[in-house]
């Protein structure tokens, strides 16, 4: 059986959800910065595996209630689908800025860029905002 389709967001819901996520990120900035620090490799650069093992679970924990509120699964796939649903409205400057703030709070820039490149090259898979 195929998995159910991921939800989409109206422009208003994307804006509202992103504002909620950004509030949670701001309230937990120290926790997110600690997760980023723990995700660094011996060379001082972000280690993608550590980001996925340390940073993503913290991001999911912080965002799970918001993901569920807007119909997304509270897992990594749901978070990526949420990114994609927000990306659909990135012509709106406020949504684009809030999505960037969310991405920056969750991921080191090098990892965000790599994930964007990887997912963008997978035949229409979600891209990071």
C-alpha angles and dihedrals in degrees: 000000000000117000115254115267116267117251123256128219130229114229090256093050092047090053093046094046093048091051089052093048091048091051090053091047092050091049090050100036094128092051091050093047090050090051090051091050091050089051095063120111127224089268091060093250125112113274108219093211091052090048090054093044099041111016102040095053090052092047090049092048091053095044102035097098092048092047090052092046090059095042101261123131113255093239139089092275090052091050091051091046089050089053089051093047090053091045088061087071100042092121085079107085095213093051091046092052094045091048090051090050090051093048092047091050093051103036140035108246093247092055094045090052092048093049091048091052093046096046094041090057095053101088102272099332114153117284126210115257 
